[in-house]
Amino acid sequence: MKIYTSFEDVDRDLKILKLKKEIQKEQLKLSINEAKENFSFMGVVGKSAGFVIKRILTLKLINKLFK
């Protein structure tokens, strides 16, 4: 347990705690928005399309190399 010797120390620590709390809120907001984007229809379609395109290009490259 911390022992405070002045109100300035208490105020400083309270400000630090408040800022940490705000940072955590913003991080949570960002995480929620990322999750929404990842599970949105366009996000899923975009990632799936990217995966398919990578596989097609890889197969074409392999075919060219071995023909």
Long-range contacts (C-beta under 8 A, 24 or more apart in sequence): none
